[in-house]
Amino acid sequence: MVRSTRHSKLETRSGRATLPRRRAPYFAKVAQGLQLGYYRGSTGGAWIARRYVGSGRYETDTVGLADDTVDADGVNVMTYFQAIEAARKWSEHRRLADAGVTHKGSYKVSDAVRDYLDEVRAEKSLSAVKNIEYAFNVVLPELGGLEVDGLTYSRLAKWRNELATRAKRVRKKRTAIEQPTRPIAETDDARRARRATANRVLTQLKAALNRAFRAGRIPSDEAWRRVTPFRRVDAAVVRYLSTNECRRLVNACPSDFRRLVQGALLTGCRYGELSRLRCGDFNADSDTLTIRQSKGGKARHVFLTQDARELFLTWTAGRSTTAQIFLRDDGERWGKSHQLRPIADASKAADISPPATFHVLRHTHASHLAMAATPMGVIAAQLGHADTRMVEKHYAHLAPSYVADTIRANLPALGVVGEANSPRPINEAHRDEPRRRIGPH
């Protein structure tokens, strides 16, 4: 953090009150080529920023009023140290303007979001862009109209906290005008989930603002850089289905949806990845699937077991390489959210509680690989993760380990299971115990 320049006369109200009134401001050096001035008027003082622009010329501007008669608010009325920060921001903004890289006129949060989306649409997959756009639907109603230069730590932290306690939005019908919500359940897990959602939205907002800052559209990133996400809110333990639950779920599915569920369990692919698969993406020679468009935007190869290979051979036999592998019984493609109701109905019919989601099938694939001692790097590659961090976070506790094997091999039987733990009369239970003497021997 940049050290603030000290000035005994300008730092305090009492010090400034001793300065004689004059037409020229009192200046203190802030940095090379930058000064902060104090002009004392009849009813109070003002802070003046001055920067050297070359050839003996200076550029000046008023950055705020001094807190001579009223308390500082950090926006219009400033202390000496707040005025120094304002002068630095003003100087940087003017420097960028001279270089022709700052945004012309007022630059709002909605402008930063628009510029960010324009760039990520060329960089990320369609599904990733849709998730980002969904996050900004939460940001823009409250922050979109604010100027980025006017953002403060307090305003952003308050918005983050309100977002973490707000009622959860639920899916609405296309004909609905208002967005339906559901109150947050009074449980630790429900509150953790809302804080995790607030973290994800905050991450997207900071990504847009940081890109605008790096592009030189705004002079400082101080306001949001200090707004940190909530800690310890991501659940590390994920849910997966046992082999018996997998069989019950598959048997409870209609024929068209059953193929999707089988594909998810045997490959670990996401619903969107499976619904986009074409017959040409299955390679029977290498027993692989090519996922051309994943969540992260990168293609990957998914390796198939013998059971999975036989199924994909059956599903693609005699069909065009451009045909969709997974289709509904009516011949239509599986679209967005078409999996929600079938998997809920199948979970109910299979007596799986709480009901499984399609993402649980992906977790099931990875969890059973982990329990079979598959290296974390292999699981990460199969799922399409860039590294092992997410895999270790979610599945490492399921894998055989030195710690688990050592504990199971060395903890002795404590006699608390089986016949030794059967109920016995109080007197009989203590008959064989040595009597303890009470009092002096």
N, C-alpha and C positions, 0 to 999 in steps of 0.2 A: 504494500500500500504506500502511496506517495506521502512523504512527510509534509505536514502543513508548516508554512512559514510563520514564525512567531514575531509578534510586534506588540510591545508592552503598551503602547498608546492606543492602538486600534482594536485590541482583543476585547476590551471591556467597555461598558457604558461609562463608568467613572473616568477611565482613561481618555475616551473620546470627548468627554465633557470639558476637559482641561485644554483642548486644542482651540486656539483662536480661530474665529470665523474668517475665511478668506475666499477669494474667487477661485483659486486653483485647488484641486483635491490633494489630500495627503496620500502619497503612494507607498506601497510596500511591494517588494519583489516577490513574485510567486514562483516563477521559473524563468529560464532563459528567454528573453523577449516577451515576457508576460508580467503585468503588474496589476495589483488590486488597489484601487483608490477609494478614499472616503471623502465625500463632500458634505460639510456640515451646513445645513440650512437653518432657517429661523425656527422651524417646527420639528426638525429631526434631520437625520442624515441619510445619505444614499450611497450605495456601493457602485463603483465604476470599474469596469474591466478595460485594460489597455494592452494592446499587442503591437509589437513592432513588425511592420510589413516591408521594411527595406527603404533605402534611399533617404533615411532620416525621417520617414513618415510613420505615424502611429494610427491605429484604428481603435476607437473607444465605443463603449456602449454601457448603458445602465443595466445591471443584473439584478437589482433588488433594493429594497429599502433597508436601512439599518434598524436594529432592534433598540433604538434609543429610548423610545417612549412606550412601545408595546412589545409583548413577547413575540419571539420569532415563530413562524409557522413553517419555515423551510422552503416556501414557495414564493411568497411576495415579500415577506419580512424575514431577514436573515441575520444570523450571528456572523461574526468575523470569519469563522472557519467554514460555515455554510457558504458564505460569499466566495471564499477561495475555491471551493468545489464548483460553484456556479461559473466562476471565471474560467476555470480549466475546461469545463464543458463548452462554454461559449467559444473559447479559443480553438478547441479541437474542431468544433463545428465550422468555424470560419476557415480553418486550414483545409478541411475537406471540400468546402465550397469553392475555395480558390483552385483546388485540384479538379473541380468539375465532377465529383463523385457523389455528392450528397443529393438527397431528393429535393426537388423544387417545391417550395411551399410547405404547407402543413403535411406532416407524415404521421398517419394514424396507425393504430394496431391493425385495423382492417387492411390497410395498404401493405403492411409487413406480411400479413397472412396471405394476401393475394399474390405478392411477389414470391413467397415461399412455395405456394401451391403450383405456380407456373413453373418453378424449377423442379420440384419433386415429381411432377407428372412426367417429365422426361427422364427421370432417374429410377423410379420405383414401379412396382407392378400395380395393376389396376386395383387389386384387393387392398394393397398397402395404402394406396392413395385414398381409397374409400374410408379406411379406418382413420386416416389423418383428417379427412374432411368431417367425419363424424365428431371427432374431438373438437374441432373448431366451431361446430354448431353449438357447443357449450360455451366457448370463449367469446364469440362475437357479440351476442346479445348484451353483455355487460361491459366488455372492454373494447369492443370494436371501434367505438366512436371516440376513444381517448387518444390524444396525441402521445406518441412514444416518448418524446422528450419530457412529457409531464408525468410519466409513470414514476411512482415511488415505491419503496420497499413496503411501506405500511399498506398502501392500496392493494398491492399484489398479494401480500400475506393475508389480508382480510378476505380477498376473493378466494384464495386457496382454502381457507378455513371454512368459509360458507359453503363451498363446493363439497367439502368432505362431510357436511352435516345435512345437505339438501336431500329431499326425497328422491328416490331412484326413478329415473325415466324408464318407461316400459314401451314395448312396441305398440304403435298405433295403427289403426286401419287407414287405408289410403284416403278414405272419405272424411276422416276425423280432422277437425279444425284445430283443436287444442291438443297439446302433448300430455297424455295421461302420465301420472306418477304413482309411485307406491311408497308409503312411509317406510323409513328404515326400522327394521326390527331391533328391539332393545337387547341385542346380544353382542358379545365381543367380536364374533366373526363377521356379523353384518357391518359393524362400525369399521373393522379392519378392511373389509371389501370396499367401502365407500372411500376410505383414505387411499387405498390402492388406485381407485379410479381417478381421484383427484391428482395423484402423482402422475398418472399417464397423460392426463390433459395438460398438466403443468409442463411436462416434458416437451409436448408438442408446441406449446406456446413459446417456451424458451428457445426451442430449435428455430422457430420462425424469427424471433427477435435477434438471436445470435447471428443468423445468416445475414439479416439486414445490417447488423453492426459490422460484420466482417466485410460486407460489400461497401461500407462507407456511407450507407444511407442515413445512419444515425451516429451521433458522436460518442455515446457512452453506453456501456452495458451494466453499469453499477446497480441500477434499481433491481433488476431481476436476477443478477448473479448472486445476490445475497439471500434470495428466497429459496430455501432448501425443501426438498420433498419430505413427506412424513417418513419416519424410520420404522423399521420392523413391521411392515404391513403386508409383505408378500408371503403368502402361505407356501411353504416349501414342500409340504406333503400333498401329493396329488392322489386322486382316486383312480383305481383301475378295477377291472372285472376279473374274477377268478375264471379258470377254465370252464367250470360248470356253468357260471353265469353267461359266459360267451356262447356256449351251446344253447342255452335256454333262449337267449336273445335272438340268435340267428334263426332258431326254429319258430319263433313267434312273429317273424317279419313276413310281410307279403313278398312274393317272388322277386319283383323288381327291386324293392328296397333291400331284400336279403343280399343281393349281389353287392350292393354298395357297402353294407355292413361287413360282409366277408372281405371285401377289398381293403377296407380300413383296418380291420384286425390283423390282416396278413401283411400289410405294407407300412402301416403307420402314417399313411398320407392323410392330408386334410380333406374335408368334404369338397372344397372348391377345386383342389388338385385332381381328385377322382372324377368329379363331374366334367372336367375338361379333357380327360384322357381320350385319345383316339387309338384305334387298333394299331396304327403304325408306331405308337409309342411303346408297344410291347415287343421286346426282342427275345424270341424263343431260343436263339443261339447262345446268348449270354445270360438268359434268365434275368432280365432287368426290365424295369420301367423307366422311361425318360420323362421326368417332370419338367416340362419346358417353361412353366411359369409358376414359381413358388411365391410364398409370402414375401421373402426378401428380394425377389426379383431375379434370382439366379437359378439357372437350370441345375438339376442334379439327377443322379441315377439311383434308383431304389432296387435293391437286390431281393430276389424272390426265393422262397423255399420251394421244395418239390411240390407241396400241396398248392401253394400259390401259383406255381407254374402251370399245373394241370388245370386249375380253374381259368386262368387267363387264356390258355389254349382253347378251352371250351367256349369261352365268351367271344373270342375273336375268329374262330374257325370260319372260313369261307366268306368273310366280310371285307369290305373295302378298307384300305389303310386310313382313309379319311373319316370313316364312320366313328361315331361316339361309342366307346365301350359300354358305358352305363346309360341306359335309357329307361324311361318309365314304360309301363305296359301299354300306354296309349301312343308310344312312339315319340313322345316329346322329351326334350332334355330336362335333366334335373336343374332347376333354377335356384336362385338365392332363397334360403330359408325353407326350401321344400322338404328338408330333412327333419325339421323340428317336430311336427306332429307325428310322422311315422315312428320315430324313435321313442317318443313319449308313449305312444300306444303300445309298441312292442315291449317296452320296459314294464308297463303295467301288466300286460298279458304274461310276461315271463317272471312276474313277482320280483322285480329288481327295484329296490327302494334304498335311497332316493332314486328317481328315474335317471338313467344314463343319458348323457349328451353325446353328440357325435365326436366331440373332442376327447371324451373319456376313452373312446376306442383307440385313438392315437396314443394316449397315455398307457392303455393296456398293452399295446404292442411294445412300447419302450420298456415298461415295467417288467414284462416277462423276459425280455432280453437281458435286463439288468440282473434279474434273479438267477439267470442262467450263466452269470459271470462273464457276460459280453463286455469288452472294454468300453469305457465311456466315449472314447474317440470314435469307435465304430457306430455306436448308437447315435452320436451327434451327426455323423455323416449320413446315416440312414434317414434321419428326421430332417436333414437340411439345415442344421445349425452351423454357424460360422466357426464356433469353437465349442469347448466342452462345458462352459460355465453354466448354461441353463440345464444341461443334462445332469451335471453333478448336483445342482441345486435340487432337482426334482426326483432323481432316481438313484443317487449314490447310496442312500440309506438302505436300498433294497439289495444291493450287490453284496456277494460274499466278501468278507474283509478279514484282515488279520485280527482286528479287535474282536469282531463277533466270534470268529472261530476259537480264539484264545479263551474268551469268557465261557463259552459253551463247553470247552474241554476241561476247564479248571474249577468252575464253581461246583463245590461238593453238594451232594443231596442233603437238604436241611431237615428232612423228615416232616415236611408239612403237606405232603401229597400222598394219597392212597390210604392204606389202613392206619398208618400212623396219625392221620388227621381225622379219623372217625370219632364221633362223639363218645365220651366216656363219663361216667359219674365223677363228680368232683373228687370224692374221697379216693376212688380207685385210681384216678389219673395221677394223684400225688403220692400214692402208696410207696412207690419205689424211690422217691426223691429223698435224699439225705435231709434229716431235720436240722434246721438252723437254730442255734441257741440264741436266746434273747437275754440281754443283760450281761453282766460280767461273768467270766468263767470261774 
